[in-house]
């Protein structure tokens, strides 16, 4: 169908009706409420857990300082040592609570003997609040000063670390929450709307109306996509401290919504009962989560298996979400993952159009 033959007024009429029906549907509202309760609970639960655990210090010791053993024996905090600066930075970035990274120079012990005061380079994650950073700085400056009987100062300026597309911890779990929100908005709500239309015979009326298959499809994408994008952006908003590039967050939501709405349309088009849709939705969600969880095993998996996992839509989406937290954004991996996700979505929309046309011919 040519673009100039598309009736945008018809598309808007169908889409606005679907949006209105969605916000009136109690099942859909309860489903979204459950999702956001889960997202909110996860967002604030680590804060309560971290308040009950000892502060953690991660140290990369360039000169094998004799003080490490003394600091490790201190029961007031946890000490973790790393073998490289990169390992320290990954450790700080891959946690879901705020910790302090510390690099000891090679001449740390001689300088400590010669000077009454010494400044060390400290590292914190970008999503940490100013209050938590200052609390950690003050705590470890006091404790290390007492342990060494010297004035220890921590320099955190320009030492902010950012999560990356492969980061675990808070970044990865938040990406799963975004995936969950987008899937609920597209993969669950869209089939419910289609099922309600089948019950009220509204869908049959649409199929015999002047609206074309493409116009009906576009309207469903707009309605389902709007709900999915709002759900995804709200999840990003709850975790706003983690986001460094909002344009990337919007792009991840739009591309993820396109894919999950396509899945929802396919489910709603093929299946006939609500029970079938619920069961299918559960199985599809399980199928989406498994690759996303398995890919975190990284080096424990064979290279071929890891390659296949990175071709799945769920892994592509969580990589796009984590790109919104990274600084700088890796351009090439971003383009690959975006192309993968949009390619999956395009394939599903083609299948849906073919099914709709076949149904129309069989009914005709």
C-alpha positions in Angstrom: 0.0 0.0 0.0 1.3 3.4 -0.9 1.7 6.0 1.8 -0.7 8.5 0.2 -3.5 5.9 0.4 -3.2 5.6 4.2 -6.0 7.3 6.1 -4.4 8.8 9.2 -7.8 9.9 10.6 -8.9 6.2 10.7 -5.6 5.2 12.3 -6.0 7.9 15.0 -9.6 6.9 15.7 -8.6 3.2 16.2 -5.5 4.0 18.2 -7.3 6.5 20.5 -10.1 4.0 21.1 -7.6 1.3 22.1 -5.8 3.7 24.5 -9.0 4.7 26.1 -10.0 1.0 26.4 -6.7 0.2 28.0 -6.9 2.8 30.7 -10.5 1.6 31.5 -9.6 -2.1 31.7 -9.2 -3.2 35.3 -7.1 -6.2 34.3 -4.6 -4.1 32.4 -4.5 -1.5 35.2 -3.8 -4.1 37.9 -1.2 -5.7 35.7 0.7 -2.4 35.2 0.3 -1.6 38.9 2.0 -4.9 39.8 4.9 -4.2 37.4 5.6 -0.8 38.8 5.4 -2.1 42.4 8.1 -4.7 41.4 10.2 -2.0 39.8 9.8 0.4 42.8 10.5 -2.4 45.3 13.7 -3.4 43.5 14.8 0.3 43.2 14.6 1.0 47.0 15.2 -2.5 48.5 19.0 -2.4 48.0 19.2 0.8 50.0 17.7 -0.9 53.0 20.0 -3.9 52.5 23.2 -1.8 52.1 22.3 0.2 55.3 22.6 -3.1 57.2 26.0 -4.1 55.7 29.5 -2.8 56.5 31.0 -0.2 54.2 33.2 -1.8 51.5 36.6 -0.6 50.3 38.1 -2.0 47.0 41.8 -1.5 46.8 44.3 -1.8 43.9 47.7 -1.8 45.5 50.4 -0.9 43.0 53.3 -1.4 45.5 52.3 -4.3 47.8 51.8 -2.1 50.8 52.3 -3.6 54.3 49.2 -1.7 55.4 46.8 -3.9 53.4 46.9 -6.7 56.0 46.2 -4.3 58.8 43.2 -2.7 57.0 41.9 -6.2 56.1 41.8 -7.0 59.8 39.6 -4.1 60.6 36.1 -5.4 61.5 34.5 -2.0 60.8 34.4 -2.4 57.0 34.9 -5.0 54.2 38.1 -4.9 52.2 38.5 -6.3 48.7 41.8 -6.2 46.8 42.2 -6.3 43.0 45.1 -7.1 40.8 44.6 -4.2 38.3 43.0 -0.8 37.9 40.6 -2.2 35.3 39.5 -4.9 37.8 38.9 -2.3 40.5 36.8 -0.2 38.1 34.7 -3.2 37.0 34.2 -4.2 40.6 32.9 -0.7 41.6 30.6 -0.6 38.5 29.2 -4.1 38.8 27.6 -3.7 42.3 24.0 -2.7 43.2 25.2 -0.6 46.2 27.7 2.2 46.5 31.3 1.2 47.4 34.6 3.1 47.4 37.5 2.2 45.1 41.0 3.2 46.2 44.3 3.1 44.3 47.5 3.0 46.3 50.6 4.3 44.5 53.8 2.2 44.4 55.6 4.6 46.8 52.7 4.6 49.3 54.6 3.2 52.3 57.7 5.5 51.9 55.4 8.5 51.4 53.5 7.6 54.5 56.6 7.4 56.6 57.9 10.7 55.2 54.7 12.8 55.3 52.1 13.6 57.9 49.4 13.9 55.3 48.8 12.0 52.0 46.1 12.2 49.3 45.0 9.1 47.6 42.8 8.6 44.4 39.4 7.3 45.2 36.6 6.1 42.8 32.8 6.1 43.1 30.1 5.1 40.7 28.2 7.8 38.8 24.7 7.0 40.2 25.7 7.4 43.8 24.1 10.3 45.6 26.2 13.1 46.9 25.3 12.2 50.5 26.3 8.6 50.2 29.6 9.6 48.5 30.5 12.1 51.3 29.5 9.6 53.9 31.8 6.9 52.5 34.6 9.5 52.0 34.4 10.7 55.6 34.2 7.1 57.0 37.3 5.8 55.2 39.3 9.0 55.6 38.7 8.7 59.4 39.3 5.0 59.6 42.4 5.0 57.4 43.8 8.0 59.2 43.4 6.2 62.6 44.9 3.0 61.3 48.0 4.7 59.9 48.2 7.5 62.4 48.5 9.9 59.5 46.1 12.3 57.8 44.6 10.4 54.8 42.6 12.4 52.3 40.7 10.9 49.4 40.6 12.7 46.0 37.3 11.8 44.2 37.4 14.7 41.7 37.2 13.5 38.1 37.3 9.9 39.4 33.6 9.1 38.7 33.2 5.6 37.1 30.3 4.7 34.7 28.7 1.4 34.0 29.1 -0.1 30.5 27.0 -2.1 28.1 28.4 -5.3 29.7 28.0 -4.2 33.3 26.3 -6.4 35.9 24.8 -5.2 39.2 22.5 -2.3 39.3 22.8 -1.5 35.6 22.0 -5.1 34.5 19.1 -5.5 36.9 17.6 -2.2 35.9 17.8 -3.2 32.3 15.8 -6.3 33.2 13.2 -4.1 34.9 12.9 -2.0 31.7 12.6 -5.2 29.7 9.8 -6.3 32.0 8.0 -3.0 31.8 8.2 -2.8 28.0 7.1 -6.4 27.6 4.1 -5.9 29.9 3.1 -2.8 27.9 3.4 -4.6 24.6 3.4 -8.3 24.9 0.7 -8.6 27.5 -1.6 -5.5 27.2 -2.0 -5.7 23.3 -3.3 -9.3 23.3 -5.8 -8.4 26.1 -7.1 -5.5 24.0 -7.4 -7.7 20.9 -9.2 -10.4 23.0 -11.7 -7.9 24.3 -12.3 -6.7 20.8 -12.9 -10.3 19.7 -15.4 -10.7 22.5 -17.3 -7.6 21.6 -17.0 -8.3 17.9 -15.2 -4.9 17.4 -12.3 -6.6 15.7 -14.7 -8.2 13.1 -16.2 -4.8 12.4 -12.7 -3.3 11.9 -11.8 -6.1 9.5 -14.8 -5.4 7.3 -14.6 -1.6 7.7 -12.9 0.7 5.1 -9.7 0.5 7.3 -7.0 -1.5 5.7 -4.9 -4.2 7.4 -2.0 -1.8 7.4 -4.0 1.0 9.0 -5.3 -1.3 11.7 -1.8 -2.6 12.3 -0.3 0.9 12.6 -3.1 1.9 15.0 -2.4 -1.1 17.2 1.3 -0.3 17.1 0.6 3.3 18.2 -1.7 2.3 21.0 0.4 -0.5 22.3 3.6 1.3 21.7 2.4 4.4 23.6 1.6 2.3 26.7 4.9 0.3 26.4 7.1 3.5 26.0 5.4 5.2 28.9 6.0 2.1 31.0 9.6 1.9 30.0 10.3 5.6 30.5 8.6 5.5 33.9 11.0 2.7 34.8 13.9 4.8 33.6 12.5 7.7 35.7 12.4 5.6 38.9 16.1 4.9 38.2 17.0 8.3 36.9 20.3 8.5 38.8 21.6 5.7 36.6 20.8 7.4 33.3 23.5 9.5 31.6 21.9 9.8 28.1 18.1 10.3 28.1 18.0 10.3 24.3 19.4 6.8 24.5 16.8 5.8 27.0 14.0 7.1 24.7 15.6 5.2 21.8 15.8 2.0 23.8 12.1 2.3 24.8 10.9 3.0 21.3 12.8 0.1 19.7 11.8 -2.2 22.6 8.2 -1.2 22.3 8.2 -1.8 18.6 9.4 -5.4 19.2 7.1 -6.3 22.1 4.0 -4.8 20.5 4.8 -7.0 17.5 5.0 -10.0 19.8 1.7 -9.0 21.4 -0.1 -8.5 18.1 1.1 -11.9 16.9 -0.1 -13.6 20.1 -3.5 -11.7 19.9 -4.0 -12.5 16.3 -3.2 -16.2 16.4 -4.7 -17.2 19.8 -8.4 -17.2 20.6 -8.8 -17.4 24.4 -7.5 -15.4 27.3 -6.1 -18.5 29.0 -4.1 -19.3 25.9 -2.8 -15.7 25.9 -1.8 -15.8 29.5 0.0 -19.1 29.2 1.7 -18.0 26.0 2.7 -14.7 27.6 4.3 -16.5 30.5 6.2 -18.9 28.2 7.4 -16.0 26.0 8.5 -14.0 29.0 10.5 -17.0 30.2 12.0 -17.3 26.8 13.0 -13.6 26.8 14.6 -13.7 30.3 16.7 -16.9 29.8 19.1 -15.5 27.2 19.4 -12.2 29.2 20.3 -14.1 32.3 22.6 -16.6 30.6 24.6 -14.0 28.8 25.8 -12.7 32.2 27.8 -15.9 32.7 30.1 -14.6 30.0 33.4 -16.6 30.1 31.7 -19.6 31.5 29.9 -20.2 28.2 31.3 -21.5 25.0 32.0 -18.8 22.4 29.3 -20.2 20.0 26.6 -20.2 22.6 27.5 -16.7 23.6 27.3 -15.5 20.0 23.8 -17.0 19.6 22.7 -15.4 22.8 23.8 -12.0 21.6 21.6 -12.4 18.5 18.4 -12.7 20.6 16.1 -9.7 20.9 16.1 -9.6 24.7 19.9 -9.4 24.9 19.9 -6.7 22.2 17.4 -4.7 24.3 19.2 -4.9 27.6 22.4 -3.8 25.8 20.6 -0.8 24.4 19.2 0.0 27.9 22.7 -0.2 29.5 24.0 2.0 26.7 21.9 4.8 28.3 23.9 4.4 31.5 27.3 4.3 29.8 29.7 7.1 29.2 30.9 7.2 26.5 28.4 5.1 24.5 30.1 2.4 22.4 28.9 3.4 18.9 29.5 0.1 17.0 27.9 -2.2 19.6 25.0 0.2 19.8 24.3 0.1 16.1 24.6 -3.7 16.0 22.1 -4.2 18.8 19.7 -1.6 17.5 19.7 -3.3 14.0 19.1 -6.7 15.6 16.1 -5.6 17.6 14.5 -3.7 14.8 15.2 -6.6 12.4 13.3 -9.0 14.8 10.4 -6.5 15.0 10.2 -6.0 11.2 10.1 -9.8 10.7 7.2 -10.1 13.1 5.2 -7.3 11.5 5.6 -9.0 8.1 4.3 -12.3 9.5 1.4 -10.5 11.1 0.4 -8.8 7.9 0.6 -12.1 6.1 -1.7 -13.8 8.7 -4.2 -10.9 8.5 -4.5 -11.1 4.7 -4.9 -14.9 4.8 -7.7 -14.5 7.4 -9.4 -11.9 5.2 -9.2 -14.2 2.2 -10.6 -17.2 4.1 -13.4 -15.0 5.5 -14.1 -13.6 2.1 
